[in-house]
Amino acid sequence: MSALGLTVEDIRNTPDLTPAKLAAYFSDFEYKFRGDIQRPEIFLASRSGDCDDFSTLAASVLAAKGFTPRLITVRMPGVSHVVCYIEETGSYLDYNNRGYPDRTVASKPKIESIAESVARSYELKWTSASEFTYEDGVKRLVRTVISPRKSERTIAGVFR
């Protein structure tokens, strides 16, 4: 680790890096909402950020280690949340779980299954979920699914 703190290279050079080992680096990071995704070095230096800062960094590092990450945004009434699903482990990394001993959440790989699990953690119903990629500061949509459930908690007028 550098004298300035944790770096992306420190994480990438971790022997036998697993998704859970990666998440452990962030256990004491502060949640701080940002409108845009922070550059990894800023996220690491400030030791604060939000779910998309964490998930995009995790996807980048784990992909370089041979994992197959998928970035998923789950939209629920009043909140959107991003997680990083890892095909090889059948689980996702969730910034909200960074301080828990079990830092990954088991889920089937379908976007709908991931969305159900994330929404359950918020005690909400999901309205839509999207898979996206993030490279060189550019977010690209892969696919979006709309919840098949109608709910009184769904934001009215969004999907007509």
N, C-alpha and C positions, 0 to 999 in steps of 0.2 A: 504494500500500500504506500502511496506517495505521502510526503509530509503534508500535503494539502488535503489529504483525505482519500476516500475511495475513488478509483477511476474505472472507466469501462475496461481498460486493459487488465486491471486487477481482477475484475470479475471474469473476463474472458480467459485469463490464465489460471483460474481455479482448477486444480486437478479434479477429475471425475465430477465436473459440474452437472448437477441435476436441477430440475425446476425447483424442488424444495430447497436445495442449497442456495440457489440464486435468491429465492424469496427471503431467506434468512438475513441477507445483507440489508434488507429494508425494514427489519422488525422495529427499529426505533425512529424511522422517518416520520415526519409530521405530515398530516394531511393538510394540503393547502390548494384550493381550487385555482386553476389557471385557465384562461379562455383558450389558449393555444397549447399545443404540445411543446414542452420545454426540450431544448437540446439536452442529450444525456449528461454532458459535463456540468451543466447548470443544475439539473435535477440532483445529481450526486453531490455537488459542492454545497448546495443549499440544504441538502438532507430534507427536502420538503417538495411535495407535489401531489398529483392526483392520479387517478386510475389510468388515464391514457399515457401519462409520463412513464409510469411503471410498466404497463403492458407493452408499449412499443419498444422500450429498452429491453425487456425480457425476451420479446420475439426476436429482436435483432441478435442478441447474444446467444440465445438457444439455437437459432437457425445456424449460426456459425459453428456450433458444437454438434451439428448433425441432427438436431431435433426438427420436428415439423410443427411449428407454431401457427395458430390461426388467431387473428385479432377479431373479437366479437364485441359490438356495441349493443347493449340491451336497453331499449327505451321503455320506461314505465311512467305513469302519471307523476309529473313533477321532477323526474330524475332520469338521467341516462348514465349507464355504467359500462366501462370497458374492461374486459378480461382477456387473458391470453390462454387459449386452449392448446394443449400439447397432445398431439395424436398418439405418441408413443406411450404416454402414461394414462391416457383416457381420463384426463383431469384438466382443470384450468387453474391458473394463478389469478388470484383476486387481491388487489391492493388492500381491501378491507380485512383480509386474513393475515396480513404480513406479521402481526404480533402473536399469532396463535401457533401452538406447537405443530398442528397439522396445517401446513401452509398451502396445500393444494386441495381442490374440491373435485371429487369424482363426478363424471358426467358422461353420458353417451355423446358421440360426436355431432349429432344433428344440431343445427342452430337452434331449433325449437327446444331441444332438451337442455341446452346450455341456458337459453333464455328462461325456461321454467325454473331452473335451479337458482339463477341469479335473482329473479323476481321473488322467489320464495324467501331468500335471505333478507329482502327488504319488506317482506310481508305485503307485496303488491302484485298486481297482474301486469304482465308485459304486454305492450301494444305492438311493438315491432322489434326486430333484431337484424343487424347487418354484419356481414363479414367484410373486412377491409384489409388492405395492405398499407404499409407505411414505409416508404423508402426515400431517402434524401429530402426529407421534409415535405413529402407529397403523400397525401392520403388518397387511396384509390378504392372505390367501392367494388366489391366482388359480387355480393348478392344480398338482397333484403327479403325477409319474410315478415308477413303480417300475422299477428295472433289470430287464431280461428275463434277465440272466445270473445264474446261481447260482455262487457262489464260496466256497471254503473260507475266504476272508478276510472274507466277509459276516458281520456280527454275528448270531449264532444267536438265533432266537426273536423277532426284531423284526417280521418280516413273516410271520405265520402265518394 
